[in-house]
Structure formats: structure tokens, C-alpha cells
Amino acid sequence: MIQVFFYSSDGINIMVSNHILNDTIIETSINKVQEISKVFKEEMMLLQKAIEIEKEKGKAILQAKTKRLQELTQRSDELLHSLIEVENQRYTLIGELIAQYKDRLNSTNINLTNFLTVIKEIKNETKNKQNLWEKTIDDLLKNLKHFKESAESLKIEVETNQKLLIRTKNIVSDIIDKIEQKDKTYLNHKKNSISSNAILVNQSV
């Protein structure tokens, strides 16, 4: 904050105005961080639901319940749509926060580096409001951690189900191949039997 001291009343007004403006910016920044934290929490909850669905899909694959798998896949697609909407909301909020501090950044790119730089800037500005800042940043870090853990868990569940589907497909293909082989053997045997009988019939004639 820039403090300018003048002995005139106008000078005092300028100083007070700068102080109020700075407090307003800080308050806006903290509110924005709180909003971002809430969005991370919402994303984490959606990811948890997606994880449960993927676990159910795994059971459906193992039990060969095609109809159940289709239902779960539809629910998964609906959740994915919700996740995309929330992610866009988070992206917008972080972009607005970065734009607010663009004069202190090398670029206005919406990425993790710029986001963390802005967080540090806000922390430096809120030293006289430590209690408010600590609660805000603690909530953000907690939600970020849970979000990351949920995203990793979902990734593992999806990859496991993909492997199960490939394995199931291979097993089914193998079974079909064996059935086809048996059918060919049976047909060849039957064909040979018919040919032998025909020869016998011809000889008898």
C-alpha cells in the first residue's frame, strides 16, 4: 500500500482513499480464494461419486452384467458433464484472480505457477489479517489435497476397469475361438463319417 502524507486535508483524504482501496482489493482476493476453495470441494465430491460408480462398474464387468454396466456408464457420463462445468467455473475464477495481479506476474497464463504466485502475494498483503488468511488458505490446501487424492483414485479405478474390459474381451474371444475350433472338428468328423457311410453304401450296392 502506498502511503502519501500531506498536511492539507486533501492529502489526508488521498491517503485514506488508498488505504480503503487496498483493503477492498485484499477482501476481494480473499473472497475469490474462498470461492475457488469451494469449487475444489465440489469437484472432489463429484470425483468421489465417480469413484463409487467405477467400483460398481468393476463388479458389473466381473459378473458380466451388461445392462447394469450400461446404466453405470450413463451415470458416469452425466457426472463427467457436471465435472466439466465445475472445472470451467474453477478455471474462470482462477483466471480472474490472476488477472487481478497481472502487474506482478511474468504472464497472465492460467496455470498452477501463476496461481501459487498470486496466493503468495495475497498472503503478504494480509499479514495484518492473519487469522482470516490462515483459515482461508487452510481450507484451500485441504480441499486441494482431497481433490488430488480423489483424482488419483478415480484414475486408478478407470484404468483397472479398462484392464478388466480388455481381459474380459480376450477371455470371451478365446472362448469363442475354442468353440469355433470344436465346431470345426465336429463338422469335419461328421463329414468324414458321412463320407465313410456313403462309401459303405456304395459298396453294398
C-alpha positions in Angstrom: 0.0 0.0 0.0 1.3 3.5 -0.9 1.0 6.0 1.9 1.3 9.7 1.0 1.4 12.2 3.9 0.3 15.7 3.4 -0.5 18.4 5.9 -3.6 19.5 3.9 -7.0 17.9 4.4 -6.9 16.8 0.7 -3.7 14.9 1.3 -5.2 13.0 4.2 -8.2 12.1 2.1 -5.8 10.7 -0.6 -4.0 8.6 2.0 -7.3 7.2 3.5 -8.6 6.5 0.0 -5.6 4.4 -0.9 -5.9 2.5 2.4 -9.6 1.8 1.7 -8.8 0.8 -1.9 -6.1 -1.6 -0.8 -8.4 -3.2 1.9 -11.1 -3.6 -0.8 -8.7 -5.4 -3.1 -7.5 -7.7 -0.3 -11.0 -8.5 0.7 -11.9 -9.3 -2.9 -8.9 -11.5 -3.3 -9.7 -13.5 -0.1 -13.3 -13.9 -1.3 -12.1 -15.2 -4.6 -9.8 -17.7 -3.0 -12.7 -18.9 -0.8 -14.8 -19.4 -3.9 -12.0 -21.4 -5.6 -11.7 -23.5 -2.4 -15.4 -24.3 -2.5 -15.2 -25.2 -6.2 -12.3 -27.6 -5.4 -14.5 -29.1 -2.7 -17.4 -29.5 -5.1 -15.2 -31.2 -7.7 -13.8 -33.5 -5.0 -17.4 -34.6 -4.1 -18.2 -35.3 -7.7 -15.0 -37.3 -8.1 -15.9 -39.4 -5.1 -19.3 -40.2 -6.7 -17.4 -41.1 -9.9 -15.1 -43.4 -8.0 -18.1 -45.3 -6.5 -19.6 -45.7 -9.9 -16.3 -47.0 -11.3 -16.2 -49.6 -8.5 -19.7 -50.7 -9.3 -18.7 -50.9 -13.0 -15.9 -53.2 -12.0 -18.3 -55.5 -10.3 -20.6 -55.4 -13.3 -17.8 -56.3 -15.6 -16.7 -59.3 -13.5 -20.3 -60.5 -13.1 -20.9 -59.9 -16.9 -24.0 -57.8 -16.1 -24.2 -55.9 -19.4 -27.4 -53.9 -18.6 -26.0 -52.8 -15.3 -22.8 -51.7 -16.9 -24.7 -49.6 -19.5 -26.7 -47.9 -16.7 -23.5 -47.1 -14.7 -21.8 -45.9 -17.9 -24.6 -43.5 -18.5 -24.4 -42.2 -14.9 -20.7 -41.8 -15.3 -21.2 -39.7 -18.5 -23.6 -37.4 -16.6 -21.1 -37.0 -13.8 -18.4 -36.2 -16.3 -20.6 -33.4 -17.8 -21.0 -31.9 -14.3 -17.3 -32.2 -13.6 -16.6 -30.3 -16.9 -19.0 -27.5 -15.8 -17.4 -27.2 -12.4 -13.9 -27.3 -13.8 -14.8 -24.4 -16.2 -16.1 -22.5 -13.2 -12.8 -23.0 -11.4 -10.8 -22.1 -14.4 -12.7 -18.8 -14.7 -12.2 -17.9 -11.1 -8.5 -18.6 -11.1 -8.2 -16.6 -14.3 -9.9 -13.6 -12.7 -7.6 -13.8 -9.7 -4.5 -14.0 -11.9 -5.7 -11.0 -14.0 -6.1 -9.0 -10.7 -2.4 -9.5 -10.1 -1.1 -9.4 -13.7 1.2 -6.5 -13.0 3.2 -8.7 -10.6 3.4 -11.7 -12.9 5.6 -12.5 -16.0 2.5 -13.7 -17.9 -1.3 -13.9 -17.4 -1.4 -17.6 -18.3 -3.9 -19.6 -16.2 -1.6 -22.2 -14.7 -0.5 -23.5 -11.3 2.7 -21.4 -11.2 0.8 -18.1 -11.6 -1.9 -19.3 -9.2 0.6 -20.1 -6.4 2.4 -16.8 -7.0 -0.8 -14.9 -6.6 -1.5 -16.8 -3.4 1.9 -15.7 -2.0 1.1 -12.1 -3.0 -2.2 -12.3 -1.1 -0.5 -13.8 1.9 2.0 -10.9 2.0 -0.8 -8.4 1.8 -2.8 -10.0 4.6 -0.2 -10.0 7.4 -2.4 -7.8 9.5 -5.3 -10.1 8.9 -3.5 -13.3 9.7 -6.5 -15.2 11.3 -8.7 -14.7 8.2 -6.0 -15.6 5.8 -4.9 -18.7 7.7 -8.4 -20.1 7.7 -8.9 -19.4 4.0 -5.6 -20.9 2.9 -6.0 -23.9 5.2 -9.4 -24.7 3.7 -7.9 -24.2 0.2 -5.0 -26.5 0.8 -7.2 -29.2 2.5 -9.6 -29.2 -0.5 -6.7 -29.2 -3.0 -5.2 -32.2 -1.2 -8.6 -34.1 -1.2 -9.2 -33.2 -4.8 -5.8 -34.5 -5.9 -6.3 -37.7 -3.9 -9.8 -38.2 -5.4 -8.5 -37.6 -8.9 -5.7 -40.1 -8.5 -8.2 -42.7 -7.0 -10.5 -42.2 -10.0 -7.7 -42.6 -12.4 -6.7 -45.9 -10.8 -10.4 -47.2 -10.9 -10.8 -46.2 -14.5 -7.5 -47.9 -15.5 -8.5 -51.0 -13.6 -11.9 -51.2 -15.3 -10.2 -50.7 -18.7 -7.9 -53.6 -18.0 -10.9 -55.7 -16.8 -12.7 -55.0 -20.0 -9.7 -55.9 -22.1 -9.2 -59.1 -20.1 -12.9 -60.0 -20.4 -12.9 -59.3 -24.1 -9.8 -61.5 -24.5 -11.4 -64.3 -22.4 -14.6 -64.1 -24.5 -12.6 -64.1 -27.7 -10.6 -67.1 -26.5 -13.8 -69.0 -25.6 -15.4 -68.2 -29.0 -12.2 -69.4 -30.7 -12.3 -72.7 -28.8 -16.0 -73.2 -29.6 -15.3 -72.5 -33.3 -12.4 -75.0 -33.2 -14.6 -77.6 -31.6 -17.4 -76.9 -34.1 -14.9 -77.3 -37.0 -13.5 -80.5 -35.5 -17.1 -81.8 -35.0 -18.1 -80.8 -38.5 -15.0 -82.4 -40.1 -15.6 -85.6 -38.1 -19.2 -85.7 -39.1 -18.3 -85.0 -42.7 -15.8 -87.9 -42.6 -18.4 -90.2 -41.1 -20.9 -89.3 -43.8 -18.3 -90.0 -46.5 -17.4 -93.3 -45.0 -21.0 -94.4 -44.8 -21.5 -93.3 -48.3 -18.6 -95.5 -49.4 -20.1 -98.4 -47.5 -23.5 -97.8 -49.0 -21.9 -97.7 -52.5 -20.0 -100.9 -51.9 -23.1 -102.7 -50.6 -24.9 -101.6 -53.7 
